[in-house]
Amino acid sequence: MHRLKLGFTLVGFVVQVVASYAQEKPPLRRFGASKTTSQITIDGHVTDLEWSEATVIDLPYEWFPGENVPPPVKTECLVTYDNDHFYVGRISMMSLTQTSRTFFLKRGYARTM
């Protein structure tokens, strides 16, 4: 009797694993970065004038504190470059009463949860 239960449990587990791999995966998203003619100042502010030529990438998920879930506020990533640097900016559409979670990490350190 115990072998029969174990057999059904293993078969059920294998079916779940195969079904999870068979699910359609979302298509890869590809983006290009456009070169800027503006002078970008690294000051913590993303201004329309400096970042107007940047590629805008919506971020439809978060990895912390959720794990690949929709974020509580809309967030966009801005990407551009010039002859000397590659720039990445972030805009979160949150109200003034909300606070942002930002982590500063040492160089070469990857934060994994």
Secondary structure by P-SEA (a helix, b strand, c coil): caaaaaaaaaaaaaaaaaaaaacccccbbbbbbbbbcccccccccccccccccbbbbbbcccccccccccccbbbbbbbcccccbbbbbbbbbccccbbbbbbbbcccccccc
